[in-house]
């Protein structure tokens, strides 16, 4: 964001809000926008497929001799990862969900997954498992701030 005093980095939500404003897309539509919800899901699926293709290219490149092409594959992967985040934020802003607050609550919850001994518990594939002190993230205050037609 820029003004007479210089530029500052915008948050992802601010960037998506600016994009939606420039392109005439409404934000804060609430829960009662099935068309917007479906569009958001379609965009997320599309970007997930594109990201998956880049992940597969990275895996294939890992097993191939190193060459200059790896840099381009990494750039494509990074772009698709960013695109996925963008459309997730787009859907959140379309509905009016404060996804940054949701992430904070989920982060706090995820840190509660440690085992009784204070060490992480892992599934065979590396996924972190819930420990005995795990608590669910509290989404209620975030959800209550979203417009809802009665």
Protein Blocks (a to p, Z undefined) as FASTA:
>chain_A
ZZfkbccdddfklmmmmmmmmnopaehkbjmlmklmmmmmmmmmmmmmmmmmmmmmmmmm
mmpccdfklmmmmmmmmmmmmmmmmmmmmmmmmnopafklmmmmmmmmmmmmpcfkopac
ddfkopacddfkbccddfklmmmmpccdZZ
